[in-house]
Amino acid sequence: MRILTLEEGASLVEPIWGIALTSSTSLLSLEEGQTFALPTDSGRKTALARQVCYSISFPAFLWIHEHGIWPSCENPHLFTLVKAGLEETRPLDVAPFHVFDGDDANELHSLLSLVLYFVWGAILLEPTNRRTWLFSHDEWLSLNCPDYRALACAVEVLNKFGLQPTAVQ
């Protein structure tokens, strides 16, 4: 696993998606997708993070682009401890972009779980099929992909988990 600055992460994303990585909406405007309400229960969040991590293709990128919106839901010290365990000392604002290879599913599961617990905004990107998973700080997930089959496979994973498409409120 590697942890990068936004600029370093953008240099990986731009050649694949063909856009400047400046905001979360820049990725979503390119593709069709579906939106799902995220579970509120912490156990279900853990299980969802696990399900997502073990159903995606690697390498994968996780960009944590929103935090501090719901401070009462956050535990910054816990996040600092997790990052220290990954040998990372830079603050999230400096190094928000995470690159995972196939052997890093446990690390992705841990970080994605924290994103869900802390009600942060993050985007999980799969370069091999250009699938994007936008986790909103408003507790919804937007799943997008230009390849209908890759989108349908991910929707099936979410449906088996019990999530159904919904409108964003």
OpenMM code with the backbone's topology and positions (N, CA, C; nanometers):
from openmm import Vec3, app, unit

residues = "MET ARG ILE LEU THR LEU GLU GLU GLY ALA SER LEU VAL GLU PRO ILE TRP GLY ILE ALA LEU THR SER SER THR SER LEU LEU SER LEU GLU GLU GLY GLN THR PHE ALA LEU PRO THR ASP SER GLY ARG LYS THR ALA LEU ALA ARG GLN VAL CYS TYR SER ILE SER PHE PRO ALA PHE LEU TRP ILE HIS GLU HIS GLY ILE TRP PRO SER CYS GLU ASN PRO HIS LEU PHE THR LEU VAL LYS ALA GLY LEU GLU GLU THR ARG PRO LEU ASP VAL ALA PRO PHE HIS VAL PHE ASP GLY ASP ASP ALA ASN GLU LEU HIS SER LEU LEU SER LEU VAL LEU TYR PHE VAL TRP GLY ALA ILE LEU LEU GLU PRO THR ASN ARG ARG THR TRP LEU PHE SER HIS ASP GLU TRP LEU SER LEU ASN CYS PRO ASP TYR ARG ALA LEU ALA CYS ALA VAL GLU VAL LEU ASN LYS PHE GLY LEU GLN PRO THR ALA VAL GLN".split()
positions = [
    Vec3(0.0835, -0.1169, 0.0000),
    Vec3(0.0000, 0.0000, 0.0000),
    Vec3(0.0887, 0.1243, 0.0000),
    Vec3(0.0448, 0.2233, -0.0757),
    Vec3(0.1153, 0.3512, -0.0787),
    Vec3(0.0167, 0.4617, -0.0436),
    Vec3(0.0637, 0.5642, 0.0251),
    Vec3(-0.0191, 0.6794, 0.0592),
    Vec3(0.0441, 0.8004, -0.0077),
    Vec3(-0.0377, 0.8727, -0.0847),
    Vec3(0.0124, 0.9797, -0.1709),
    Vec3(-0.0568, 1.1121, -0.1427),
    Vec3(0.0047, 1.2184, -0.1910),
    Vec3(-0.0612, 1.3483, -0.1915),
    Vec3(-0.1698, 1.3459, -0.2997),
    Vec3(-0.2573, 1.4434, -0.2974),
    Vec3(-0.3604, 1.4508, -0.4009),
    Vec3(-0.2967, 1.4677, -0.5392),
    Vec3(-0.1930, 1.5469, -0.5482),
    Vec3(-0.1264, 1.5684, -0.6767),
    Vec3(-0.0667, 1.4379, -0.7304),
    Vec3(-0.0047, 1.3615, -0.6427),
    Vec3(0.0514, 1.2326, -0.6846),
    Vec3(-0.0593, 1.1370, -0.7268),
    Vec3(-0.1691, 1.1349, -0.6524),
    Vec3(-0.2832, 1.0510, -0.6875),
    Vec3(-0.3452, 1.0932, -0.8196),
    Vec3(-0.3562, 1.2238, -0.8394),
    Vec3(-0.4132, 1.2754, -0.9647),
    Vec3(-0.3330, 1.2300, -1.0854),
    Vec3(-0.2016, 1.2189, -1.0691),
    Vec3(-0.1179, 1.1746, -1.1814),
    Vec3(-0.1466, 1.0294, -1.2195),
    Vec3(-0.2027, 0.9507, -1.1270),
    Vec3(-0.2436, 0.8134, -1.1581),
    Vec3(-0.3831, 0.8089, -1.2200),
    Vec3(-0.4706, 0.8959, -1.1744),
    Vec3(-0.6111, 0.8935, -1.2160),
    Vec3(-0.6329, 0.9583, -1.3526),
    Vec3(-0.5696, 1.0706, -1.3766),
    Vec3(-0.5965, 1.1473, -1.4980),
    Vec3(-0.5752, 1.0695, -1.6279),
    Vec3(-0.4686, 0.9890, -1.6412),
    Vec3(-0.4533, 0.9136, -1.7667),
    Vec3(-0.5629, 0.8083, -1.7885),
    Vec3(-0.6220, 0.7583, -1.6810),
    Vec3(-0.7230, 0.6523, -1.6922),
    Vec3(-0.8608, 0.7105, -1.7182),
    Vec3(-0.8986, 0.8122, -1.6382),
    Vec3(-1.0319, 0.8709, -1.6498),
    Vec3(-1.0341, 0.9901, -1.7453),
    Vec3(-0.9179, 1.0439, -1.7795),
    Vec3(-0.9099, 1.1536, -1.8742),
    Vec3(-0.9608, 1.2858, -1.8205),
    Vec3(-0.9574, 1.3040, -1.6902),
    Vec3(-1.0040, 1.4287, -1.6297),
    Vec3(-0.9066, 1.4714, -1.5205),
    Vec3(-0.9127, 1.5989, -1.4880),
    Vec3(-0.8337, 1.6492, -1.3761),
    Vec3(-0.9047, 1.6111, -1.2463),
    Vec3(-0.8314, 1.5590, -1.1542),
    Vec3(-0.8881, 1.5173, -1.0259),
    Vec3(-0.8901, 1.6383, -0.9328),
    Vec3(-0.9971, 1.7160, -0.9435),
    Vec3(-1.0097, 1.8357, -0.8615),
    Vec3(-1.1264, 1.8284, -0.7657),
    Vec3(-1.2268, 1.7497, -0.7992),
    Vec3(-1.3416, 1.7350, -0.7101),
    Vec3(-1.4057, 1.5993, -0.7340),
    Vec3(-1.4856, 1.5564, -0.6367),
    Vec3(-1.5506, 1.4260, -0.6498),
    Vec3(-1.6498, 1.4250, -0.7642),
    Vec3(-1.7146, 1.5369, -0.7926),
    Vec3(-1.8147, 1.5400, -0.8993),
    Vec3(-1.7522, 1.5270, -1.0367),
    Vec3(-1.6233, 1.5604, -1.0513),
    Vec3(-1.5599, 1.5488, -1.1825),
    Vec3(-1.5574, 1.4044, -1.2305),
    Vec3(-1.5460, 1.3090, -1.1400),
    Vec3(-1.5469, 1.1679, -1.1786),
    Vec3(-1.6877, 1.1180, -1.2067),
    Vec3(-1.7840, 1.1634, -1.1304),
    Vec3(-1.9192, 1.1101, -1.1423),
    Vec3(-1.9933, 1.1614, -1.2646),
    Vec3(-1.9545, 1.2752, -1.3156),
    Vec3(-2.0262, 1.3319, -1.4292),
    Vec3(-2.0030, 1.2535, -1.5575),
    Vec3(-1.9044, 1.1649, -1.5597),
    Vec3(-1.8701, 1.0919, -1.6814),
    Vec3(-1.9527, 0.9657, -1.7039),
    Vec3(-2.0135, 0.9132, -1.6011),
    Vec3(-2.0638, 0.7774, -1.6096),
    Vec3(-2.2036, 0.7621, -1.5524),
    Vec3(-2.2730, 0.6603, -1.6019),
    Vec3(-2.4031, 0.6247, -1.5469),
    Vec3(-2.3833, 0.5462, -1.4185),
    Vec3(-2.4806, 0.5531, -1.3300),
    Vec3(-2.4651, 0.4794, -1.2073),
    Vec3(-2.5933, 0.4673, -1.1283),
    Vec3(-2.5792, 0.4157, -1.0076),
    Vec3(-2.6918, 0.3982, -0.9168),
    Vec3(-2.6490, 0.4430, -0.7780),
    Vec3(-2.7467, 0.4847, -0.6989),
    Vec3(-2.7212, 0.5359, -0.5645),
    Vec3(-2.7904, 0.4472, -0.4624),
    Vec3(-2.7240, 0.4277, -0.3478),
    Vec3(-2.7731, 0.3411, -0.2412),
    Vec3(-2.7595, 0.4135, -0.1077),
    Vec3(-2.8545, 0.3932, -0.0182),
    Vec3(-2.8414, 0.4431, 0.1187),
    Vec3(-2.7445, 0.3525, 0.1939),
    Vec3(-2.6538, 0.4135, 0.2677),
    Vec3(-2.5579, 0.3351, 0.3463),
    Vec3(-2.6220, 0.2908, 0.4774),
    Vec3(-2.5809, 0.1760, 0.5299),
    Vec3(-2.6348, 0.1328, 0.6591),
    Vec3(-2.5883, 0.2275, 0.7698),
    Vec3(-2.6683, 0.2390, 0.8736),
    Vec3(-2.6308, 0.3240, 0.9866),
    Vec3(-2.5643, 0.2449, 1.0986),
    Vec3(-2.5909, 0.1164, 1.1060),
    Vec3(-2.5351, 0.0297, 1.2101),
    Vec3(-2.3861, 0.0053, 1.1836),
    Vec3(-2.3030, 0.0178, 1.2881),
    Vec3(-2.1582, 0.0022, 1.2701),
    Vec3(-2.1201, -0.1387, 1.2250),
    Vec3(-2.1910, -0.2396, 1.2729),
    Vec3(-2.1619, -0.3761, 1.2292),
    Vec3(-2.1894, -0.3952, 1.0813),
    Vec3(-2.2973, -0.3357, 1.0336),
    Vec3(-2.3292, -0.3436, 0.8901),
    Vec3(-2.2280, -0.2636, 0.8083),
    Vec3(-2.1785, -0.1529, 0.8632),
    Vec3(-2.0760, -0.0755, 0.7929),
    Vec3(-1.9487, -0.1582, 0.7783),
    Vec3(-1.9106, -0.2277, 0.8846),
    Vec3(-1.7928, -0.3151, 0.8793),
    Vec3(-1.8119, -0.4222, 0.7726),
    Vec3(-1.9280, -0.4845, 0.7733),
    Vec3(-1.9566, -0.5913, 0.6768),
    Vec3(-1.9607, -0.5369, 0.5344),
    Vec3(-2.0184, -0.4186, 0.5155),
    Vec3(-2.0230, -0.3592, 0.3811),
    Vec3(-1.8816, -0.3292, 0.3327),
    Vec3(-1.7992, -0.2708, 0.4176),
    Vec3(-1.6611, -0.2417, 0.3775),
    Vec3(-1.5892, -0.3701, 0.3372),
    Vec3(-1.6093, -0.4761, 0.4135),
    Vec3(-1.5477, -0.6057, 0.3811),
    Vec3(-1.5990, -0.6566, 0.2466),
    Vec3(-1.7296, -0.6517, 0.2269),
    Vec3(-1.7901, -0.7012, 0.1027),
    Vec3(-1.7362, -0.6251, -0.0186),
    Vec3(-1.7274, -0.4941, -0.0063),
    Vec3(-1.6751, -0.4130, -0.1161),
    Vec3(-1.5292, -0.4493, -0.1430),
    Vec3(-1.4485, -0.4572, -0.0382),
    Vec3(-1.3046, -0.4831, -0.0545),
    Vec3(-1.2749, -0.6171, -0.1195),
    Vec3(-1.3583, -0.7144, -0.0924),
    Vec3(-1.3324, -0.8473, -0.1471),
    Vec3(-1.4083, -0.8739, -0.2770),
    Vec3(-1.4719, -0.7690, -0.3313),
    Vec3(-1.5405, -0.7874, -0.4595),
    Vec3(-1.4874, -0.6941, -0.5683),
    Vec3(-1.3918, -0.6090, -0.5342),
    Vec3(-1.3384, -0.5167, -0.6343),
    Vec3(-1.2152, -0.5756, -0.7017),
    Vec3(-1.1740, -0.5081, -0.8081),
    Vec3(-1.0502, -0.5471, -0.8762),
    Vec3(-0.9371, -0.4562, -0.8271),
    Vec3(-0.8185, -0.5129, -0.8214),
    Vec3(-0.7002, -0.4386, -0.7781),
    Vec3(-0.6086, -0.4198, -0.8968),
    Vec3(-0.5298, -0.3133, -0.8997),
    Vec3(-0.5112, -0.2143, -0.7958),
    Vec3(-0.6365, -0.1295, -0.7771),
    Vec3(-0.6438, -0.0654, -0.6615),
    Vec3(-0.7562, 0.0226, -0.6305),
    Vec3(-0.7015, 0.1472, -0.5615),
    Vec3(-0.7737, 0.2570, -0.5793),
    Vec3(-0.7355, 0.3842, -0.5191),
    Vec3(-0.8472, 0.4281, -0.4242),
    Vec3(-0.8107, 0.4798, -0.3072),
    Vec3(-0.9076, 0.5370, -0.2145),
    Vec3(-0.8661, 0.6805, -0.1862),
    Vec3(-0.9512, 0.7742, -0.2260),
    Vec3(-0.9270, 0.9156, -0.2029),
    Vec3(-1.0238, 0.9617, -0.0946),
    Vec3(-0.9725, 0.9935, 0.0227),
    Vec3(-1.0560, 1.0463, 0.1310),
    Vec3(-1.0575, 1.1976, 0.1138),
    Vec3(-1.1681, 1.2480, 0.0605),
    Vec3(-1.1732, 1.3888, 0.0209),
    Vec3(-1.2578, 1.4767, 0.1125),
    Vec3(-1.3301, 1.4195, 0.2074),
    Vec3(-1.4096, 1.5001, 0.3005),
    Vec3(-1.3970, 1.4427, 0.4413),
    Vec3(-1.3617, 1.5279, 0.5346),
    Vec3(-1.3605, 1.4889, 0.6755),
    Vec3(-1.3833, 1.6156, 0.7569),
    Vec3(-1.4227, 1.5984, 0.8813),
    Vec3(-1.4491, 1.7140, 0.9657),
    Vec3(-1.5883, 1.7721, 0.9506),
    Vec3(-1.6706, 1.7128, 0.8663),
    Vec3(-1.8063, 1.7637, 0.8453),
    Vec3(-1.8959, 1.7287, 0.9633),
    Vec3(-1.8813, 1.6075, 1.0153),
    Vec3(-1.9574, 1.5617, 1.1316),
    Vec3(-1.8576, 1.5272, 1.2427),
    Vec3(-1.7977, 1.6265, 1.3087),
    Vec3(-1.6927, 1.5981, 1.4074),
    Vec3(-1.7374, 1.5087, 1.5227),
    Vec3(-1.8643, 1.5110, 1.5568),
    Vec3(-1.9097, 1.4253, 1.6666),
    Vec3(-1.9050, 1.2774, 1.6299),
    Vec3(-1.8934, 1.2458, 1.5004),
    Vec3(-1.8855, 1.1063, 1.4551),
    Vec3(-1.7405, 1.0590, 1.4405),
    Vec3(-1.6463, 1.1486, 1.4546),
    Vec3(-1.5069, 1.1167, 1.4257),
    Vec3(-1.4267, 1.0848, 1.5504),
    Vec3(-1.3202, 1.0079, 1.5301),
    Vec3(-1.2215, 0.9823, 1.6329),
    Vec3(-1.0849, 1.0016, 1.5672),
    Vec3(-1.0396, 1.1273, 1.5585),
    Vec3(-0.9138, 1.1551, 1.4883),
    Vec3(-0.7942, 1.0792, 1.5456),
    Vec3(-0.7923, 1.0585, 1.6765),
    Vec3(-0.6799, 0.9856, 1.7372),
    Vec3(-0.6751, 0.8412, 1.6862),
    Vec3(-0.7913, 0.7782, 1.6745),
    Vec3(-0.7963, 0.6421, 1.6208),
    Vec3(-0.7422, 0.6399, 1.4782),
    Vec3(-0.7810, 0.7370, 1.3962),
    Vec3(-0.7319, 0.7412, 1.2590),
    Vec3(-0.5798, 0.7607, 1.2573),
    Vec3(-0.5293, 0.8474, 1.3449),
    Vec3(-0.3847, 0.8693, 1.3544),
    Vec3(-0.3131, 0.7403, 1.3918),
    Vec3(-0.3694, 0.6642, 1.4844),
    Vec3(-0.3090, 0.5369, 1.5246),
    Vec3(-0.3081, 0.4365, 1.4089),
    Vec3(-0.4184, 0.4302, 1.3349),
    Vec3(-0.4246, 0.3391, 1.2201),
    Vec3(-0.3202, 0.3789, 1.1165),
    Vec3(-0.3130, 0.5080, 1.0856),
    Vec3(-0.2142, 0.5539, 0.9873),
    Vec3(-0.0721, 0.5269, 1.0360),
    Vec3(-0.0472, 0.5438, 1.1654),
    Vec3(0.0862, 0.5150, 1.2193),
    Vec3(0.1203, 0.3671, 1.2012),
    Vec3(0.0197, 0.2814, 1.2164),
    Vec3(0.0407, 0.1392, 1.1931),
    Vec3(0.0747, 0.1088, 1.0474),
    Vec3(0.0383, 0.1991, 0.9589),
    Vec3(0.0714, 0.1869, 0.8173),
    Vec3(0.1993, 0.2638, 0.7836),
    Vec3(0.2682, 0.3093, 0.8891),
    Vec3(0.3930, 0.3846, 0.8774),
    Vec3(0.3742, 0.5167, 0.8038),
    Vec3(0.2611, 0.5820, 0.8278),
    Vec3(0.2300, 0.7120, 0.7672),
    Vec3(0.2129, 0.8143, 0.8780),
    Vec3(0.2855, 0.9250, 0.8686),
    Vec3(0.2782, 1.0287, 0.9712),
    Vec3(0.2171, 1.1589, 0.9196),
    Vec3(0.2034, 1.1728, 0.7888),
    Vec3(0.1478, 1.2972, 0.7352),
    Vec3(-0.0016, 1.3054, 0.7651),
    Vec3(-0.0531, 1.4265, 0.7868),
    Vec3(-0.1971, 1.4400, 0.8114),
    Vec3(-0.2783, 1.4082, 0.6859),
    Vec3(-0.4048, 1.3780, 0.7071),
    Vec3(-0.4937, 1.3401, 0.5971),
    Vec3(-0.5035, 1.4505, 0.4914),
    Vec3(-0.5019, 1.5752, 0.5331),
    Vec3(-0.5094, 1.6850, 0.4361),
    Vec3(-0.3903, 1.6853, 0.3403),
    Vec3(-0.2768, 1.6358, 0.3856),
    Vec3(-0.1550, 1.6337, 0.3036),
    Vec3(-0.1479, 1.5068, 0.2186),
    Vec3(-0.1928, 1.3940, 0.2744),
    Vec3(-0.1814, 1.2647, 0.2058),
    Vec3(-0.3157, 1.1914, 0.2091),
    Vec3(-0.4116, 1.2338, 0.1225),
    Vec3(-0.5457, 1.1749, 0.1252),
    Vec3(-0.5673, 1.0594, 0.0285),
    Vec3(-0.4675, 1.0257, -0.0515),
    Vec3(-0.4842, 0.9309, -0.1621),
    Vec3(-0.4096, 0.8017, -0.1300),
    Vec3(-0.4808, 0.6891, -0.1363),
    Vec3(-0.4246, 0.5598, -0.0969),
    Vec3(-0.4299, 0.4643, -0.2163),
    Vec3(-0.3209, 0.3947, -0.2403),
    Vec3(-0.3110, 0.3001, -0.3508),
    Vec3(-0.2958, 0.1598, -0.2918),
    Vec3(-0.3839, 0.0690, -0.3339),
    Vec3(-0.3851, -0.0676, -0.2810),
    Vec3(-0.3606, -0.1678, -0.3924),
    Vec3(-0.2738, -0.2637, -0.3656),
    Vec3(-0.2534, -0.3767, -0.4551),
    Vec3(-0.3323, -0.4951, -0.4017),
    Vec3(-0.3279, -0.6065, -0.4708),
    Vec3(-0.4062, -0.7236, -0.4339),
    Vec3(-0.3808, -0.7766, -0.2935),
    Vec3(-0.2600, -0.7550, -0.2418),
    Vec3(-0.2272, -0.8022, -0.1064),
    Vec3(-0.2720, -0.7057, 0.0028),
    Vec3(-0.3360, -0.5958, -0.0351),
    Vec3(-0.3708, -0.4905, 0.0597),
    Vec3(-0.5195, -0.4845, 0.0942),
    Vec3(-0.5924, -0.5920, 0.0710),
    Vec3(-0.7371, -0.5899, 0.0956),
    Vec3(-0.7690, -0.5622, 0.2421),
    Vec3(-0.6902, -0.6149, 0.3351),
    Vec3(-0.7162, -0.5890, 0.4772),
    Vec3(-0.6965, -0.4419, 0.5127),
    Vec3(-0.5946, -0.3793, 0.4554),
    Vec3(-0.5710, -0.2374, 0.4804),
    Vec3(-0.6838, -0.1534, 0.4218),
    Vec3(-0.7280, -0.1891, 0.3021),
    Vec3(-0.8411, -0.1178, 0.2425),
    Vec3(-0.9662, -0.1361, 0.3275),
    Vec3(-0.9919, -0.2570, 0.3724),
    Vec3(-1.1082, -0.2828, 0.4575),
    Vec3(-1.1036, -0.1948, 0.5818),
    Vec3(-0.9882, -0.1848, 0.6448),
    Vec3(-0.9744, -0.1037, 0.7660),
    Vec3(-1.0010, 0.0442, 0.7384),
    Vec3(-0.9378, 0.0991, 0.6356),
    Vec3(-0.9567, 0.2415, 0.6062),
    Vec3(-1.0984, 0.2713, 0.5597),
    Vec3(-1.1548, 0.1841, 0.4762),
    Vec3(-1.2922, 0.2073, 0.4311),
    Vec3(-1.3901, 0.1968, 0.5483),
    Vec3(-1.3649, 0.1067, 0.6415),
    Vec3(-1.4486, 0.0979, 0.7617),
    Vec3(-1.4459, 0.2292, 0.8389),
    Vec3(-1.3263, 0.2862, 0.8563),
    Vec3(-1.3158, 0.4135, 0.9275),
    Vec3(-1.3883, 0.5252, 0.8533),
    Vec3(-1.3779, 0.5265, 0.7210),
    Vec3(-1.4523, 0.6257, 0.6417),
    Vec3(-1.6015, 0.6160, 0.6724),
    Vec3(-1.6532, 0.4944, 0.6757),
    Vec3(-1.7963, 0.4744, 0.7019),
    Vec3(-1.8322, 0.5099, 0.8462),
    Vec3(-1.7510, 0.4684, 0.9431),
    Vec3(-1.7794, 0.4989, 1.0840),
    Vec3(-1.7785, 0.6491, 1.1097),
    Vec3(-1.6807, 0.7184, 1.0508),
    Vec3(-1.6615, 0.8601, 1.0789),
    Vec3(-1.7469, 0.9500, 0.9898),
    Vec3(-1.8242, 0.8886, 0.8999),
    Vec3(-1.9135, 0.9599, 0.8067),
    Vec3(-1.8331, 1.0618, 0.7240),
    Vec3(-1.7259, 1.0112, 0.6640),
    Vec3(-1.6410, 1.0900, 0.5768),
    Vec3(-1.6816, 1.0680, 0.4318),
    Vec3(-1.6374, 1.1568, 0.3464),
    Vec3(-1.6548, 1.1400, 0.2031),
    Vec3(-1.5295, 1.0792, 0.1433),
    Vec3(-1.5472, 0.9772, 0.0598),
    Vec3(-1.4327, 0.9124, -0.0038),
    Vec3(-1.4762, 0.8531, -0.1368),
    Vec3(-1.3786, 0.8372, -0.2243),
    Vec3(-1.4038, 0.7721, -0.3527),
    Vec3(-1.3082, 0.6553, -0.3665),
    Vec3(-1.3652, 0.5398, -0.3941),
    Vec3(-1.2883, 0.4195, -0.4237),
    Vec3(-1.2896, 0.4024, -0.5746),
    Vec3(-1.1725, 0.3933, -0.6335),
    Vec3(-1.1580, 0.3873, -0.7792),
    Vec3(-1.0940, 0.2552, -0.8202),
    Vec3(-1.1514, 0.1940, -0.9232),
    Vec3(-1.0952, 0.0714, -0.9798),
    Vec3(-1.0460, 0.1014, -1.1217),
    Vec3(-0.9166, 0.1175, -1.1402),
    Vec3(-0.8655, 0.1538, -1.2729),
    Vec3(-0.8938, 0.0513, -1.3819),
    Vec3(-0.8978, -0.0778, -1.3487),
    Vec3(-0.9120, -0.1790, -1.4540),
    Vec3(-1.0469, -0.1713, -1.5246),
    Vec3(-1.1518, -0.1274, -1.4560),
    Vec3(-1.2835, -0.1190, -1.5212),
    Vec3(-1.3467, 0.0195, -1.5081),
    Vec3(-1.2721, 0.1151, -1.4529),
    Vec3(-1.3165, 0.2540, -1.4340),
    Vec3(-1.4427, 0.2635, -1.3472),
    Vec3(-1.4580, 0.1687, -1.2564),
    Vec3(-1.5708, 0.1749, -1.1632),
    Vec3(-1.5346, 0.2701, -1.0498),
    Vec3(-1.6315, 0.3550, -1.0103),
    Vec3(-1.6120, 0.4479, -0.8993),
    Vec3(-1.7206, 0.4254, -0.7950),
    Vec3(-1.6790, 0.4245, -0.6696),
    Vec3(-1.7676, 0.4094, -0.5555),
    Vec3(-1.7544, 0.5372, -0.4738),
    Vec3(-1.8521, 0.6256, -0.4789),
    Vec3(-1.8459, 0.7492, -0.4019),
    Vec3(-1.9235, 0.7311, -0.2723),
    Vec3(-1.8525, 0.7373, -0.1605),
    Vec3(-1.9132, 0.7267, -0.0282),
    Vec3(-1.9327, 0.8685, 0.0238),
    Vec3(-2.0565, 0.9098, 0.0397),
    Vec3(-2.0871, 1.0471, 0.0786),
    Vec3(-2.0898, 1.0640, 0.2300),
    Vec3(-2.0549, 1.1841, 0.2741),
    Vec3(-2.0680, 1.2187, 0.4160),
    Vec3(-2.2158, 1.2281, 0.4567),
    Vec3(-2.3056, 1.2239, 0.3613),
    Vec3(-2.4497, 1.2229, 0.3891),
    Vec3(-2.5058, 1.0808, 0.3901),
    Vec3(-2.4181, 0.9829, 0.3986),
    Vec3(-2.4510, 0.8410, 0.4162),
    Vec3(-2.5264, 0.7789, 0.2992),
    Vec3(-2.4766, 0.8063, 0.1796),
    Vec3(-2.5200, 0.7343, 0.0610),
    Vec3(-2.3969, 0.6985, -0.0208),
    Vec3(-2.4147, 0.6032, -0.1081),
    Vec3(-2.3095, 0.5521, -0.1955),
    Vec3(-2.3567, 0.5639, -0.3386),
    Vec3(-2.2755, 0.6255, -0.4220),
    Vec3(-2.3044, 0.6324, -0.5645),
    Vec3(-2.2038, 0.5429, -0.6359),
    Vec3(-2.2554, 0.4477, -0.7083),
    Vec3(-2.1739, 0.3505, -0.7807),
    Vec3(-2.1848, 0.3826, -0.9290),
    Vec3(-2.0707, 0.4039, -0.9941),
    Vec3(-2.0695, 0.4479, -1.1335),
    Vec3(-1.9679, 0.3692, -1.2140),
    Vec3(-2.0033, 0.3439, -1.3410),
    Vec3(-1.9115, 0.2708, -1.4281),
    Vec3(-1.9583, 0.2830, -1.5726),
    Vec3(-1.8665, 0.3054, -1.6676),
    Vec3(-1.9082, 0.3121, -1.8078),
    Vec3(-1.9418, 0.1754, -1.8667),
    Vec3(-1.8951, 0.0690, -1.8049),
    Vec3(-1.9203, -0.0673, -1.8522),
    Vec3(-2.0405, -0.1234, -1.7757),
    Vec3(-2.1498, -0.1450, -1.8461),
    Vec3(-2.2724, -0.1899, -1.7809),
    Vec3(-2.2516, -0.3209, -1.7047),
    Vec3(-2.1744, -0.4131, -1.7616),
    Vec3(-2.1533, -0.5419, -1.6940),
    Vec3(-2.0788, -0.5253, -1.5619),
    Vec3(-1.9765, -0.4405, -1.5614),
    Vec3(-1.9015, -0.4167, -1.4372),
    Vec3(-1.9901, -0.3464, -1.3345),
    Vec3(-2.0750, -0.2550, -1.3820),
    Vec3(-2.1694, -0.1886, -1.2917),
    Vec3(-2.2686, -0.2897, -1.2364),
    Vec3(-2.3229, -0.3754, -1.3226),
    Vec3(-2.4228, -0.4745, -1.2797),
    Vec3(-2.3639, -0.5719, -1.1776),
    Vec3(-2.2383, -0.6110, -1.1942),
    Vec3(-2.1747, -0.7015, -1.0970),
    Vec3(-2.1654, -0.6366, -0.9599),
    Vec3(-2.1283, -0.5100, -0.9567),
    Vec3(-2.1173, -0.4404, -0.8283),
    Vec3(-2.2547, -0.4178, -0.7666),
    Vec3(-2.3537, -0.3850, -0.8487),
    Vec3(-2.4906, -0.3673, -0.7978),
    Vec3(-2.5401, -0.4982, -0.7386),
    Vec3(-2.5083, -0.6091, -0.8033),
    Vec3(-2.5491, -0.7401, -0.7511),
    Vec3(-2.4875, -0.7659, -0.6131),
    Vec3(-2.3609, -0.7281, -0.5948),
    Vec3(-2.2955, -0.7432, -0.4640),
    Vec3(-2.3710, -0.6623, -0.3589),
    Vec3(-2.4067, -0.5402, -0.3932),
    Vec3(-2.4788, -0.4549, -0.2977),
    Vec3(-2.6196, -0.5075, -0.2717),
    Vec3(-2.6854, -0.5570, -0.3753),
    Vec3(-2.8195, -0.6143, -0.3572),
    Vec3(-2.8149, -0.7366, -0.2665),
    Vec3(-2.7157, -0.8232, -0.2849),
    Vec3(-2.7018, -0.9412, -0.1981),
    Vec3(-2.6760, -0.9003, -0.0535),
    Vec3(-2.6129, -0.7857, -0.0364),
    Vec3(-2.5879, -0.7331, 0.0970),
    Vec3(-2.7154, -0.6730, 0.1574),
    Vec3(-2.8156, -0.6525, 0.0732),
    Vec3(-2.9419, -0.5965, 0.1215),
    Vec3(-2.9645, -0.4505, 0.0873),
    Vec3(-2.8719, -0.3912, 0.0106),
    Vec3(-2.8898, -0.2520, -0.0303),
    Vec3(-2.9633, -0.2476, -0.1634),
    Vec3(-3.0568, -0.1564, -0.1754),
    Vec3(-3.1336, -0.1391, -0.2975),
    Vec3(-3.1130, 0.0040, -0.3482),
    Vec3(-3.1164, 0.0231, -0.4816),
    Vec3(-3.1013, 0.1591, -0.5349),
    Vec3(-3.2078, 0.2520, -0.4776),
    Vec3(-3.1680, 0.3767, -0.4573),
    Vec3(-3.2570, 0.4764, -0.4001),
    Vec3(-3.2238, 0.6127, -0.4605),
    Vec3(-3.3087, 0.7083, -0.4394),
    Vec3(-3.2806, 0.8453, -0.4821),
    Vec3(-3.2043, 0.9157, -0.3700),
    Vec3(-3.1117, 1.0017, -0.4072),
    Vec3(-3.0381, 1.0804, -0.3069),
    Vec3(-3.1325, 1.1866, -0.2538),
    Vec3(-3.1310, 1.2037, -0.1214),
    Vec3(-3.2209, 1.3020, -0.0600),
    Vec3(-3.1469, 1.4264, -0.0190),
] * unit.nanometer
topology = app.Topology()
chain = topology.addChain("A")
for resn in residues:
    res = topology.addResidue(resn, chain)
    for name in ("N", "CA", "C"):
        topology.addAtom(name, app.Element.getBySymbol(name[0]), res)
